[in-house]
């Protein structure tokens, strides 16, 4: 999907995916240390980045839509927090090495399998040893439910996929579930979800 596509989807006063944080992210917030540095990728209109900043985390929020980032800034001001926002296309973004304590990726399923793998590798590289990657996404069955996300099954996640990608990380939590979510107009209804929390090992075990 093009940047213009997302600018059009985010345009207007309505927050497409709501103003409240993702429930999985909120549930896992006990894992975060105060003052930790967090990368929130494809953070959209800022609902998750603003929530994390409200916990006392230092948030770097990256998104390809300038419209979304403007709305994220507005949401942050209303909440009385600060987030560092960056306009960036993840297809050619320069991922830093071991720069973040936490990397958060909530519903980043605009990516086809090739781009998705590059994003996953970038996420793994960007988190410091001992740091966490948190993800929630749709499973292929979401296409049949039609309550959010793209129509391409190949954009979705499976348990086997995530186990393979994060085989060199410590898997702290991996769960498949069908759950009703209400996240604005964009995600609304029974949804085929998968959650992941993985820790980069402190020892250098990766090739």
Buried (B, 14 or more C-beta within 10 A) or exposed (E): EEBEEBBEBBEEEBBBBBBBBBBBBBEBBEBBEEEBBBBBBBBBBBBBBBBBBBBEBBBBBBBBBBBBBBBBBBBBEEBEBEBBBEEBEBEEBEBEEEBBBBBBBBBBBBBEEEBBEBBBEBBBBBBBEEBBBBBBBBBBBBBEBEBBBBEEBEBBBBEEBBEEBBEEBBEBEBEBEEEEBEBBEBBBEEBBBBBBBBBBEEEEEEE
